[in-house]
Amino acid sequence: MNKVVANADDAIQDIRDGAVLMLGGFGLCGIPENCITALVKNGVKDLTCISNNAGVDDFGLGLLLKTRQIRKMMSSYVGENAEFERQLLAGELEVDLIPQGTLATRIQMAGMGIPAFFTPAGYGTEIAEGKEVRVFNGKPHLMELALHADYAIVKAWKGDTLGNLVFRKTTRNFSTSMARAGQITIAEVEELVQPGELDPDHIHVPGIYVHRIFQGSDYEKRIERRTVKI
């Protein structure tokens, strides 16, 4: 099976309106920049996006929010995006805010084939509305369902043509779990190598989970906010 595609445009070309996407990254660290740009250009709309956050106003998922291509966001943190706030308050964007640990675990469970789990996080808050509650060791827990996606889109440091992926430091964040939770997983990498060039002990995502891979370009690798000590 040939997993290599020429570029981001080819990688996302069959994503249709209404698709559910997982997009790796934490803040702006490790986001699939090339694929997000391709989605903006493609014009696909009514997307449900599962991501730790919603980017910033002019970068990351903020670009898709600006063009009104996202119908629903499922995230744990959205505080750096003024357009997100505007759409939410205006009732133009459906939002499911999920505790960060719960979000990570729901994605992990999907990759492991476990349909649901119980957690105390969110009990007694709006997050608990409509969810089954059980008591374990005298403490109420919410039942949370595993999160699946039509497409998981991640960005890795290195990958080979078989789809094996290596992430650099904190860029692995949600991406290693998301790569296992999508029906189709798309990986963009900074460096694409031949099979055998990656140390097997350094591989974070085995190629069996990856369906399409390409070498990206022109990465900006922005940070949300730079703080210095005076």
CYANA upper distance limits for C-alpha pairs under 8 A (distance plus 0.5 A):
  2 ASN  CA    161 THR  CA      8.40
  2 ASN  CA    162 LEU  CA      8.36
  3 LYS  CA    161 THR  CA      7.11
  3 LYS  CA    162 LEU  CA      7.13
  3 LYS  CA    163 GLY  CA      7.44
  3 LYS  CA    210 VAL  CA      8.39
  3 LYS  CA    211 HIS  CA      6.19
  3 LYS  CA    212 ARG  CA      5.15
  3 LYS  CA    213 ILE  CA      6.40
  4 VAL  CA    161 THR  CA      6.59
  4 VAL  CA    212 ARG  CA      6.31
  4 VAL  CA    213 ILE  CA      5.47
  4 VAL  CA    214 PHE  CA      6.18
  5 VAL  CA     10 ASP  CA      6.76
  5 VAL  CA     11 ALA  CA      6.74
  5 VAL  CA    212 ARG  CA      7.01
  5 VAL  CA    213 ILE  CA      6.59
  5 VAL  CA    214 PHE  CA      5.96
  6 ALA  CA     10 ASP  CA      6.92
  6 ALA  CA     11 ALA  CA      8.28
  6 ALA  CA    214 PHE  CA      6.64
  6 ALA  CA    215 GLN  CA      8.33
  7 ASN  CA     11 ALA  CA      6.82
  7 ASN  CA    214 PHE  CA      6.27
  7 ASN  CA    215 GLN  CA      7.49
  7 ASN  CA    216 GLY  CA      7.41
  8 ALA  CA     12 ILE  CA      6.77
  8 ALA  CA     34 ASN  CA      6.39
  8 ALA  CA     35 CYS  CA      5.62
  8 ALA  CA     38 ALA  CA      6.44
  8 ALA  CA    188 GLU  CA      8.09
  8 ALA  CA    214 PHE  CA      7.75
  8 ALA  CA    216 GLY  CA      7.93
  9 ASP  CA     13 GLN  CA      6.36
  9 ASP  CA     35 CYS  CA      7.85
  9 ASP  CA     38 ALA  CA      5.90
  9 ASP  CA     39 LEU  CA      8.37
  9 ASP  CA     42 ASN  CA      8.32
 11 ALA  CA     35 CYS  CA      8.27
 11 ALA  CA    186 ILE  CA      7.26
 11 ALA  CA    212 ARG  CA      6.98
 11 ALA  CA    213 ILE  CA      8.00
 11 ALA  CA    214 PHE  CA      8.29
 12 ILE  CA     35 CYS  CA      7.58
 12 ILE  CA     38 ALA  CA      7.80
 12 ILE  CA     39 LEU  CA      7.60
 12 ILE  CA    186 ILE  CA      8.47
 13 GLN  CA     42 ASN  CA      8.11
 15 ILE  CA     19 ALA  CA      7.19
 15 ILE  CA     44 VAL  CA      7.75
 16 ARG  CA     44 VAL  CA      6.58
 16 ARG  CA     45 LYS  CA      8.22
 17 ASP  CA     44 VAL  CA      5.75
 17 ASP  CA     45 LYS  CA      5.41
 17 ASP  CA     46 ASP  CA      6.10
 17 ASP  CA     47 LEU  CA      6.95
 18 GLY  CA     45 LYS  CA      6.99
 18 GLY  CA     46 ASP  CA      5.20
 18 GLY  CA     47 LEU  CA      5.39
 18 GLY  CA     48 THR  CA      7.41
 19 ALA  CA     46 ASP  CA      7.88
 19 ALA  CA     47 LEU  CA      5.82
 19 ALA  CA     48 THR  CA      6.87
 19 ALA  CA    150 ASP  CA      6.81
 19 ALA  CA    151 TYR  CA      8.29
 20 VAL  CA     47 LEU  CA      6.52
 20 VAL  CA     48 THR  CA      5.19
 20 VAL  CA     49 CYS  CA      6.56
 20 VAL  CA     50 ILE  CA      8.10
 20 VAL  CA    149 ALA  CA      5.63
 20 VAL  CA    150 ASP  CA      5.73
 20 VAL  CA    151 TYR  CA      7.11
 21 LEU  CA     47 LEU  CA      7.67
 21 LEU  CA     48 THR  CA      6.59
 21 LEU  CA     49 CYS  CA      5.42
 21 LEU  CA     50 ILE  CA      6.53
 21 LEU  CA    149 ALA  CA      5.99
 21 LEU  CA    150 ASP  CA      6.56
 21 LEU  CA    151 TYR  CA      5.49
 21 LEU  CA    152 ALA  CA      6.31
 21 LEU  CA    153 ILE  CA      7.75
 22 MET  CA     49 CYS  CA      6.37
 22 MET  CA     50 ILE  CA      5.10
 22 MET  CA     51 SER  CA      6.50
 22 MET  CA    149 ALA  CA      6.59
 22 MET  CA    151 TYR  CA      6.79
 22 MET  CA    152 ALA  CA      5.06
 22 MET  CA    153 ILE  CA      6.51
 22 MET  CA    178 MET  CA      7.01
 22 MET  CA    182 GLY  CA      7.86
 23 LEU  CA     31 ILE  CA      7.62
 23 LEU  CA     32 PRO  CA      7.61
 23 LEU  CA     49 CYS  CA      7.62
 23 LEU  CA     50 ILE  CA      6.80
 23 LEU  CA     51 SER  CA      5.86
 23 LEU  CA    152 ALA  CA      6.57
 23 LEU  CA    153 ILE  CA      5.45
 23 LEU  CA    154 VAL  CA      6.48
 23 LEU  CA    175 SER  CA      8.03
 23 LEU  CA    178 MET  CA      8.06
 24 GLY  CA     30 GLY  CA      7.27
 24 GLY  CA     31 ILE  CA      6.03
 24 GLY  CA     32 PRO  CA      7.30
 24 GLY  CA     51 SER  CA      6.90
 24 GLY  CA     52 ASN  CA      8.27
 24 GLY  CA    152 ALA  CA      8.33
 24 GLY  CA    153 ILE  CA      6.89
 24 GLY  CA    154 VAL  CA      5.40
 24 GLY  CA    155 LYS  CA      7.46
 24 GLY  CA    173 ASN  CA      7.98
 24 GLY  CA    174 PHE  CA      6.06
 24 GLY  CA    175 SER  CA      4.99
 24 GLY  CA    178 MET  CA      7.31
 25 GLY  CA     29 CYS  CA      5.89
 25 GLY  CA     30 GLY  CA      5.06
 25 GLY  CA     31 ILE  CA      4.81
 25 GLY  CA     32 PRO  CA      8.00
 25 GLY  CA     51 SER  CA      7.79
 25 GLY  CA     52 ASN  CA      7.50
 25 GLY  CA    154 VAL  CA      8.14
 25 GLY  CA    171 THR  CA      7.18
 25 GLY  CA    172 ARG  CA      8.11
 25 GLY  CA    173 ASN  CA      6.81
 25 GLY  CA    174 PHE  CA      6.69
 25 GLY  CA    175 SER  CA      6.98
 26 PHE  CA     30 GLY  CA      7.24
 26 PHE  CA     31 ILE  CA      7.80
 26 PHE  CA     52 ASN  CA      6.47
 26 PHE  CA     53 ASN  CA      7.37
 26 PHE  CA    171 THR  CA      8.09
 26 PHE  CA    173 ASN  CA      6.87
 26 PHE  CA    174 PHE  CA      7.70
 27 GLY  CA     52 ASN  CA      7.83
 27 GLY  CA     53 ASN  CA      6.59
 27 GLY  CA     54 ALA  CA      8.36
 27 GLY  CA     55 GLY  CA      6.77
 27 GLY  CA    223 ILE  CA      8.08
 27 GLY  CA    224 GLU  CA      7.26
 28 LEU  CA     55 GLY  CA      6.83
 28 LEU  CA     60 GLY  CA      7.24
 28 LEU  CA    221 LYS  CA      7.66
 28 LEU  CA    222 ARG  CA      6.77
 28 LEU  CA    223 ILE  CA      6.25
 28 LEU  CA    224 GLU  CA      6.90
 29 CYS  CA    170 THR  CA      8.10
 29 CYS  CA    171 THR  CA      6.30
 29 CYS  CA    221 LYS  CA      7.38
 29 CYS  CA    222 ARG  CA      8.01
 29 CYS  CA    223 ILE  CA      7.45
 30 GLY  CA    154 VAL  CA      8.40
 30 GLY  CA    155 LYS  CA      6.52
 30 GLY  CA    156 ALA  CA      7.83
 30 GLY  CA    170 THR  CA      8.36
 30 GLY  CA    171 THR  CA      4.97
 30 GLY  CA    172 ARG  CA      7.55
 30 GLY  CA    173 ASN  CA      8.34
 30 GLY  CA    221 LYS  CA      8.11
 31 ILE  CA     60 GLY  CA      7.48
 31 ILE  CA    154 VAL  CA      7.35
 31 ILE  CA    155 LYS  CA      6.54
 32 PRO  CA     36 ILE  CA      6.79
 32 PRO  CA    153 ILE  CA      7.24
 32 PRO  CA    154 VAL  CA      5.96
 32 PRO  CA    155 LYS  CA      5.21
 32 PRO  CA    188 GLU  CA      7.18
 33 GLU  CA     37 THR  CA      6.80
 33 GLU  CA     60 GLY  CA      7.04
 33 GLU  CA    155 LYS  CA      8.35
 33 GLU  CA    219 TYR  CA      7.37
 34 ASN  CA     38 ALA  CA      6.74
 34 ASN  CA    188 GLU  CA      8.00
 34 ASN  CA    216 GLY  CA      6.88
 34 ASN  CA    217 SER  CA      7.81
 34 ASN  CA    219 TYR  CA      8.28
 35 CYS  CA     39 LEU  CA      6.64
 35 CYS  CA    153 ILE  CA      8.06
 35 CYS  CA    188 GLU  CA      8.14
 36 ILE  CA     40 VAL  CA      6.85
 36 ILE  CA     60 GLY  CA      7.22
 36 ILE  CA     61 LEU  CA      7.45
 36 ILE  CA     63 LEU  CA      8.33
 36 ILE  CA     64 LEU  CA      8.05
 37 THR  CA     41 LYS  CA      6.84
 37 THR  CA     63 LEU  CA      8.36
 38 ALA  CA     42 ASN  CA      6.46
 39 LEU  CA     43 GLY  CA      6.72
 39 LEU  CA     44 VAL  CA      6.99
 39 LEU  CA     64 LEU  CA      8.22
 40 VAL  CA     44 VAL  CA      7.90
 40 VAL  CA     63 LEU  CA      7.58
 40 VAL  CA     64 LEU  CA      6.48
 40 VAL  CA     67 THR  CA      7.88
 40 VAL  CA     69 GLN  CA      8.31
 43 GLY  CA     69 GLN  CA      7.66
 44 VAL  CA     69 GLN  CA      7.04
 45 LYS  CA     68 ARG  CA      7.93
 45 LYS  CA     69 GLN  CA      4.66
 45 LYS  CA     70 ILE  CA      6.71
 45 LYS  CA     71 ARG  CA      8.00
 46 ASP  CA     69 GLN  CA      6.17
 46 ASP  CA     70 ILE  CA      5.83
 46 ASP  CA     71 ARG  CA      5.13
 46 ASP  CA     72 LYS  CA      8.16
 47 LEU  CA     69 GLN  CA      6.75
 47 LEU  CA     70 ILE  CA      5.10
 47 LEU  CA     71 ARG  CA      5.80
 47 LEU  CA     72 LYS  CA      7.07
 48 THR  CA     70 ILE  CA      6.66
 48 THR  CA     71 ARG  CA      6.36
 48 THR  CA     72 LYS  CA      5.13
 48 THR  CA     73 MET  CA      6.39
 48 THR  CA     74 MET  CA      8.01
 49 CYS  CA     70 ILE  CA      7.44
 49 CYS  CA     72 LYS  CA      6.84
 49 CYS  CA     73 MET  CA      5.57
 49 CYS  CA     74 MET  CA      6.66
 50 ILE  CA     73 MET  CA      6.67
 50 ILE  CA     74 MET  CA      5.25
 50 ILE  CA     75 SER  CA      6.65
 51 SER  CA     73 MET  CA      8.16
 51 SER  CA     74 MET  CA      6.89
 51 SER  CA     75 SER  CA      5.80
 51 SER  CA     76 SER  CA      8.36
 52 ASN  CA     74 MET  CA      8.30
 52 ASN  CA     75 SER  CA      5.31
 52 ASN  CA     76 SER  CA      5.85
 52 ASN  CA     77 TYR  CA      6.73
 52 ASN  CA    100 GLN  CA      7.81
 52 ASN  CA    103 LEU  CA      8.24
 52 ASN  CA    174 PHE  CA      8.15
 53 ASN  CA     75 SER  CA      5.80
 53 ASN  CA     76 SER  CA      6.68
 53 ASN  CA     77 TYR  CA      5.38
 53 ASN  CA     78 VAL  CA      5.62
 54 ALA  CA     60 GLY  CA      7.83
 54 ALA  CA     61 LEU  CA      5.73
 54 ALA  CA     62 GLY  CA      6.55
 54 ALA  CA     73 MET  CA      8.13
 54 ALA  CA     75 SER  CA      7.75
 54 ALA  CA     77 TYR  CA      7.98
 54 ALA  CA     78 VAL  CA      6.00
 54 ALA  CA     81 ASN  CA      7.40
 54 ALA  CA     84 PHE  CA      7.93
 55 GLY  CA     59 PHE  CA      6.64
 55 GLY  CA     60 GLY  CA      5.19
 55 GLY  CA     61 LEU  CA      5.27
 55 GLY  CA     62 GLY  CA      5.45
 55 GLY  CA     78 VAL  CA      8.03
 55 GLY  CA     80 GLU  CA      7.63
 55 GLY  CA     81 ASN  CA      7.06
 56 VAL  CA     60 GLY  CA      6.94
 56 VAL  CA     61 LEU  CA      7.63
 56 VAL  CA     62 GLY  CA      5.50
 56 VAL  CA     80 GLU  CA      6.07
 56 VAL  CA     81 ASN  CA      5.13
 56 VAL  CA     82 ALA  CA      8.19
 56 VAL  CA    224 GLU  CA      7.74
 57 ASP  CA     62 GLY  CA      5.23
 57 ASP  CA     63 LEU  CA      7.30
 57 ASP  CA     66 LYS  CA      7.88
 57 ASP  CA     80 GLU  CA      8.25
 57 ASP  CA     81 ASN  CA      5.74
 57 ASP  CA     82 ALA  CA      6.89
 57 ASP  CA     83 GLU  CA      6.65
 57 ASP  CA     84 PHE  CA      8.47
 58 ASP  CA     62 GLY  CA      6.19
 58 ASP  CA     63 LEU  CA      6.18
 58 ASP  CA     66 LYS  CA      8.46
 59 PHE  CA     63 LEU  CA      6.02
 60 GLY  CA     64 LEU  CA      8.30
 61 LEU  CA     65 LEU  CA      6.88
 62 GLY  CA     66 LYS  CA      6.55
 62 GLY  CA     81 ASN  CA      7.46
 62 GLY  CA     83 GLU  CA      8.05
 62 GLY  CA     84 PHE  CA      8.10
 63 LEU  CA     67 THR  CA      7.04
 64 LEU  CA     68 ARG  CA      6.70
 64 LEU  CA     69 GLN  CA      5.89
 64 LEU  CA     70 ILE  CA      6.77
 65 LEU  CA     69 GLN  CA      6.59
 65 LEU  CA     70 ILE  CA      6.29
 65 LEU  CA     83 GLU  CA      7.68
 65 LEU  CA     84 PHE  CA      7.39
 66 LYS  CA     83 GLU  CA      7.47
 70 ILE  CA     93 LEU  CA      8.09
 71 ARG  CA     93 LEU  CA      6.22
 71 ARG  CA     94 GLU  CA      6.72
 72 LYS  CA     93 LEU  CA      6.40
 72 LYS  CA     94 GLU  CA      5.00
 72 LYS  CA     95 VAL  CA      6.09
 72 LYS  CA     96 ASP  CA      8.13
 73 MET  CA     93 LEU  CA      8.07
 73 MET  CA     94 GLU  CA      6.90
 73 MET  CA     95 VAL  CA      5.44
 73 MET  CA     96 ASP  CA      6.72
 74 MET  CA     95 VAL  CA      6.54
 74 MET  CA     96 ASP  CA      5.22
 74 MET  CA     97 LEU  CA      6.47
 74 MET  CA     98 ILE  CA      7.49
 75 SER  CA     95 VAL  CA      8.34
 75 SER  CA     96 ASP  CA      7.04
 75 SER  CA     97 LEU  CA      5.79
 75 SER  CA     98 ILE  CA      6.37
 75 SER  CA    100 GLN  CA      8.39
 75 SER  CA    103 LEU  CA      7.98
 76 SER  CA     97 LEU  CA      5.84
 76 SER  CA     98 ILE  CA      5.36
 76 SER  CA     99 PRO  CA      5.96
 76 SER  CA    100 GLN  CA      5.59
 76 SER  CA    103 LEU  CA      7.56
 77 TYR  CA     97 LEU  CA      8.02
 77 TYR  CA    100 GLN  CA      8.34
 78 VAL  CA     84 PHE  CA      7.87
 80 GLU  CA    224 GLU  CA      8.04
 81 ASN  CA     85 GLU  CA      7.05
 82 ALA  CA     86 ARG  CA      6.72
 83 GLU  CA     87 GLN  CA      6.67
 84 PHE  CA     88 LEU  CA      6.59
 84 PHE  CA     93 LEU  CA      8.41
 85 GLU  CA     89 LEU  CA      6.64
 86 ARG  CA     90 ALA  CA      6.58
 87 GLN  CA     91 GLY  CA      6.64
 87 GLN  CA     92 GLU  CA      5.38
 87 GLN  CA     93 LEU  CA      5.91
 88 LEU  CA     92 GLU  CA      6.49
 88 LEU  CA     93 LEU  CA      5.64
 88 LEU  CA     94 GLU  CA      7.48
 88 LEU  CA     95 VAL  CA      7.70
 97 LEU  CA    127 ILE  CA      8.44
 98 ILE  CA    102 THR  CA      7.02
 98 ILE  CA    103 LEU  CA      6.31
 98 ILE  CA    127 ILE  CA      8.03
 99 PRO  CA    103 LEU  CA      6.60
 99 PRO  CA    121 ALA  CA      7.67
 99 PRO  CA    122 GLY  CA      7.83
100 GLN  CA    104 ALA  CA      6.73
101 GLY  CA    105 THR  CA      6.63
102 THR  CA    106 ARG  CA      6.49
102 THR  CA    119 THR  CA      8.15
102 THR  CA    121 ALA  CA      7.81
102 THR  CA    144 GLU  CA      8.37
103 LEU  CA    107 ILE  CA      6.89
104 ALA  CA    108 GLN  CA      6.74
104 ALA  CA    174 PHE  CA      7.28
104 ALA  CA    177 SER  CA      8.32
105 THR  CA    109 MET  CA      6.47
105 THR  CA    146 ALA  CA      8.30
106 ARG  CA    110 ALA  CA      6.92
106 ARG  CA    116 ALA  CA      8.22
106 ARG  CA    144 GLU  CA      7.62
106 ARG  CA    145 LEU  CA      6.90
106 ARG  CA    146 ALA  CA      4.85
106 ARG  CA    147 LEU  CA      5.72
107 ILE  CA    111 GLY  CA      7.08
107 ILE  CA    146 ALA  CA      6.60
107 ILE  CA    147 LEU  CA      5.62
107 ILE  CA    148 HIS  CA      7.51
107 ILE  CA    177 SER  CA      6.71
107 ILE  CA    178 MET  CA      6.72
107 ILE  CA    181 ALA  CA      6.85
108 GLN  CA    112 MET  CA      6.81
108 GLN  CA    146 ALA  CA      8.18
108 GLN  CA    177 SER  CA      5.83
108 GLN  CA    178 MET  CA      7.90
108 GLN  CA    180 ARG  CA      8.33
108 GLN  CA    181 ALA  CA      7.78
109 MET  CA    113 GLY  CA      6.56
109 MET  CA    114 ILE  CA      5.49
109 MET  CA    115 PRO  CA      7.24
109 MET  CA    116 ALA  CA      7.72
109 MET  CA    146 ALA  CA      5.87
109 MET  CA    147 LEU  CA      8.00
110 ALA  CA    114 ILE  CA      6.51
110 ALA  CA    115 PRO  CA      7.20
110 ALA  CA    146 ALA  CA      5.41
110 ALA  CA    147 LEU  CA      6.13
110 ALA  CA    148 HIS  CA      6.33
110 ALA  CA    180 ARG  CA      8.11
110 ALA  CA    181 ALA  CA      5.76
111 GLY  CA    177 SER  CA      7.15
111 GLY  CA    178 MET  CA      7.98
111 GLY  CA    180 ARG  CA      5.11
111 GLY  CA    181 ALA  CA      4.86
111 GLY  CA    182 GLY  CA      8.43
112 MET  CA    180 ARG  CA      8.40
114 ILE  CA    146 ALA  CA      7.41
115 PRO  CA    145 LEU  CA      6.44
115 PRO  CA    146 ALA  CA      5.71
116 ALA  CA    143 MET  CA      7.11
116 ALA  CA    144 GLU  CA      6.03
116 ALA  CA    145 LEU  CA      4.80
116 ALA  CA    146 ALA  CA      5.88
117 PHE  CA    143 MET  CA      6.11
117 PHE  CA    144 GLU  CA      6.04
117 PHE  CA    145 LEU  CA      7.18
117 PHE  CA    146 ALA  CA      8.30
118 PHE  CA    134 ARG  CA      8.40
118 PHE  CA    141 HIS  CA      6.06
118 PHE  CA    142 LEU  CA      5.77
118 PHE  CA    143 MET  CA      4.97
118 PHE  CA    144 GLU  CA      6.58
119 THR  CA    141 HIS  CA      5.39
119 THR  CA    142 LEU  CA      5.82
119 THR  CA    143 MET  CA      7.12
119 THR  CA    144 GLU  CA      7.83
120 PRO  CA    139 LYS  CA      7.91
120 PRO  CA    140 PRO  CA      6.65
120 PRO  CA    141 HIS  CA      4.69
120 PRO  CA    142 LEU  CA      6.46
121 ALA  CA    141 HIS  CA      7.88
121 ALA  CA    142 LEU  CA      7.89
122 GLY  CA    126 GLU  CA      8.09
122 GLY  CA    127 ILE  CA      6.00
122 GLY  CA    128 ALA  CA      6.47
122 GLY  CA    142 LEU  CA      7.98
123 TYR  CA    127 ILE  CA      7.63
123 TYR  CA    128 ALA  CA      5.93
123 TYR  CA    140 PRO  CA      7.50
123 TYR  CA    141 HIS  CA      7.10
123 TYR  CA    142 LEU  CA      6.87
124 GLY  CA    128 ALA  CA      6.88
125 THR  CA    129 GLU  CA      8.11
128 ALA  CA    142 LEU  CA      7.22
131 LYS  CA    142 LEU  CA      6.82
131 LYS  CA    143 MET  CA      6.74
131 LYS  CA    144 GLU  CA      8.09
132 GLU  CA    142 LEU  CA      6.36
132 GLU  CA    143 MET  CA      5.91
133 VAL  CA    140 PRO  CA      6.84
133 VAL  CA    141 HIS  CA      5.97
133 VAL  CA    142 LEU  CA      5.24
133 VAL  CA    143 MET  CA      6.76
134 ARG  CA    140 PRO  CA      6.10
134 ARG  CA    141 HIS  CA      5.83
134 ARG  CA    142 LEU  CA      7.14
134 ARG  CA    143 MET  CA      8.19
135 VAL  CA    139 LYS  CA      5.66
135 VAL  CA    140 PRO  CA      4.79
135 VAL  CA    141 HIS  CA      6.41
136 PHE  CA    140 PRO  CA      6.91
136 PHE  CA    141 HIS  CA      7.55
147 LEU  CA    181 ALA  CA      8.00
148 HIS  CA    181 ALA  CA      6.12
148 HIS  CA    182 GLY  CA      6.53
148 HIS  CA    183 GLN  CA      8.30
149 ALA  CA    181 ALA  CA      7.09
149 ALA  CA    182 GLY  CA      5.25
149 ALA  CA    183 GLN  CA      6.87
150 ASP  CA    182 GLY  CA      6.11
150 ASP  CA    183 GLN  CA      5.62
150 ASP  CA    184 ILE  CA      6.81
151 TYR  CA    182 GLY  CA      5.46
151 TYR  CA    183 GLN  CA      6.32
151 TYR  CA    184 ILE  CA      5.30
151 TYR  CA    185 THR  CA      6.15
151 TYR  CA    186 ILE  CA      7.72
152 ALA  CA    178 MET  CA      6.39
152 ALA  CA    179 ALA  CA      6.27
152 ALA  CA    181 ALA  CA      7.43
152 ALA  CA    182 GLY  CA      5.18
152 ALA  CA    183 GLN  CA      7.92
152 ALA  CA    184 ILE  CA      6.77
152 ALA  CA    185 THR  CA      5.13
152 ALA  CA    186 ILE  CA      6.63
153 ILE  CA    178 MET  CA      8.28
153 ILE  CA    179 ALA  CA      7.77
153 ILE  CA    185 THR  CA      6.42
153 ILE  CA    186 ILE  CA      5.32
153 ILE  CA    187 ALA  CA      6.46
153 ILE  CA    188 GLU  CA      8.48
154 VAL  CA    175 SER  CA      6.19
154 VAL  CA    178 MET  CA      8.11
154 VAL  CA    179 ALA  CA      7.37
154 VAL  CA    185 THR  CA      8.24
154 VAL  CA    186 ILE  CA      6.87
154 VAL  CA    187 ALA  CA      5.49
154 VAL  CA    188 GLU  CA      6.96
155 LYS  CA    175 SER  CA      8.00
155 LYS  CA    187 ALA  CA      6.06
155 LYS  CA    188 GLU  CA      5.31
155 LYS  CA    189 VAL  CA      6.15
156 ALA  CA    165 LEU  CA      6.79
156 ALA  CA    166 VAL  CA      6.53
156 ALA  CA    167 PHE  CA      5.38
156 ALA  CA    168 ARG  CA      7.88
156 ALA  CA    171 THR  CA      8.01
156 ALA  CA    172 ARG  CA      7.95
156 ALA  CA    187 ALA  CA      7.39
156 ALA  CA    188 GLU  CA      6.80
156 ALA  CA    189 VAL  CA      5.26
156 ALA  CA    190 GLU  CA      7.26
157 TRP  CA    165 LEU  CA      8.09
157 TRP  CA    166 VAL  CA      6.32
157 TRP  CA    167 PHE  CA      5.41
157 TRP  CA    168 ARG  CA      6.25
157 TRP  CA    189 VAL  CA      5.89
157 TRP  CA    190 GLU  CA      5.64
157 TRP  CA    191 GLU  CA      7.00
158 LYS  CA    165 LEU  CA      6.43
158 LYS  CA    166 VAL  CA      5.64
158 LYS  CA    167 PHE  CA      7.24
158 LYS  CA    189 VAL  CA      5.92
158 LYS  CA    190 GLU  CA      6.35
158 LYS  CA    191 GLU  CA      5.32
158 LYS  CA    192 LEU  CA      6.46
158 LYS  CA    193 VAL  CA      7.96
159 GLY  CA    163 GLY  CA      6.59
159 GLY  CA    164 ASN  CA      5.88
159 GLY  CA    165 LEU  CA      4.92
159 GLY  CA    166 VAL  CA      6.61
159 GLY  CA    189 VAL  CA      6.57
159 GLY  CA    191 GLU  CA      6.97
159 GLY  CA    192 LEU  CA      5.60
159 GLY  CA    193 VAL  CA      6.72
159 GLY  CA    198 LEU  CA      8.29
159 GLY  CA    213 ILE  CA      8.38
160 ASP  CA    164 ASN  CA      6.04
160 ASP  CA    165 LEU  CA      7.47
160 ASP  CA    192 LEU  CA      5.83
160 ASP  CA    193 VAL  CA      5.08
160 ASP  CA    194 GLN  CA      5.71
160 ASP  CA    195 PRO  CA      6.10
160 ASP  CA    197 GLU  CA      8.13
160 ASP  CA    198 LEU  CA      7.85
161 THR  CA    192 LEU  CA      7.35
161 THR  CA    193 VAL  CA      6.99
161 THR  CA    194 GLN  CA      6.27
161 THR  CA    195 PRO  CA      6.85
161 THR  CA    213 ILE  CA      7.71
162 LEU  CA    195 PRO  CA      7.06
162 LEU  CA    207 GLY  CA      6.05
163 GLY  CA    187 ALA  CA      8.34
163 GLY  CA    206 PRO  CA      7.48
163 GLY  CA    207 GLY  CA      4.44
163 GLY  CA    208 ILE  CA      7.62
163 GLY  CA    209 TYR  CA      8.17
163 GLY  CA    210 VAL  CA      5.77
163 GLY  CA    211 HIS  CA      7.62
163 GLY  CA    212 ARG  CA      7.75
163 GLY  CA    213 ILE  CA      6.80
164 ASN  CA    203 ILE  CA      6.99
164 ASN  CA    204 HIS  CA      8.26
164 ASN  CA    205 VAL  CA      6.37
164 ASN  CA    206 PRO  CA      5.23
164 ASN  CA    207 GLY  CA      4.47
164 ASN  CA    208 ILE  CA      8.23
164 ASN  CA    210 VAL  CA      7.97
165 LEU  CA    203 ILE  CA      6.22
165 LEU  CA    204 HIS  CA      6.42
165 LEU  CA    205 VAL  CA      5.61
165 LEU  CA    206 PRO  CA      7.05
165 LEU  CA    207 GLY  CA      7.48
166 VAL  CA    202 HIS  CA      7.06
166 VAL  CA    203 ILE  CA      5.54
166 VAL  CA    204 HIS  CA      5.86
166 VAL  CA    205 VAL  CA      7.46
167 PHE  CA    171 THR  CA      6.60
167 PHE  CA    172 ARG  CA      5.73
167 PHE  CA    204 HIS  CA      7.28
168 ARG  CA    172 ARG  CA      7.15
171 THR  CA    175 SER  CA      8.24
172 ARG  CA    176 THR  CA      6.40
174 PHE  CA    178 MET  CA      6.67
175 SER  CA    179 ALA  CA      6.49
176 THR  CA    180 ARG  CA      7.55
176 THR  CA    204 HIS  CA      7.25
176 THR  CA    205 VAL  CA      6.59
177 SER  CA    181 ALA  CA      7.11
178 MET  CA    182 GLY  CA      7.09
179 ALA  CA    185 THR  CA      6.25
179 ALA  CA    186 ILE  CA      8.44
179 ALA  CA    205 VAL  CA      7.82
179 ALA  CA    209 TYR  CA      6.92
179 ALA  CA    210 VAL  CA      7.44
180 ARG  CA    185 THR  CA      8.17
180 ARG  CA    209 TYR  CA      6.24
184 ILE  CA    210 VAL  CA      7.79
184 ILE  CA    211 HIS  CA      6.50
185 THR  CA    209 TYR  CA      7.26
185 THR  CA    210 VAL  CA      5.49
185 THR  CA    211 HIS  CA      5.85
185 THR  CA    212 ARG  CA      7.05
186 ILE  CA    210 VAL  CA      6.86
186 ILE  CA    211 HIS  CA      6.62
186 ILE  CA    212 ARG  CA      5.31
186 ILE  CA    213 ILE  CA      6.42
187 ALA  CA    210 VAL  CA      7.49
187 ALA  CA    212 ARG  CA      6.69
187 ALA  CA    213 ILE  CA      5.25
187 ALA  CA    214 PHE  CA      7.20
188 GLU  CA    213 ILE  CA      6.18
188 GLU  CA    214 PHE  CA      5.63
188 GLU  CA    215 GLN  CA      6.23
188 GLU  CA    216 GLY  CA      6.13
189 VAL  CA    213 ILE  CA      7.90
189 VAL  CA    214 PHE  CA      6.79
189 VAL  CA    215 GLN  CA      5.43
189 VAL  CA    216 GLY  CA      6.13
190 GLU  CA    215 GLN  CA      6.22
190 GLU  CA    216 GLY  CA      6.13
190 GLU  CA    217 SER  CA      7.49
191 GLU  CA    215 GLN  CA      6.40
191 GLU  CA    216 GLY  CA      8.30
192 LEU  CA    214 PHE  CA      7.54
192 LEU  CA    215 GLN  CA      6.07
193 VAL  CA    197 GLU  CA      6.94
193 VAL  CA    198 LEU  CA      8.33
198 LEU  CA    202 HIS  CA      7.77
198 LEU  CA    203 ILE  CA      7.77
199 ASP  CA    203 ILE  CA      7.36
205 VAL  CA    209 TYR  CA      7.72
206 PRO  CA    210 VAL  CA      8.10
207 GLY  CA    211 HIS  CA      8.47
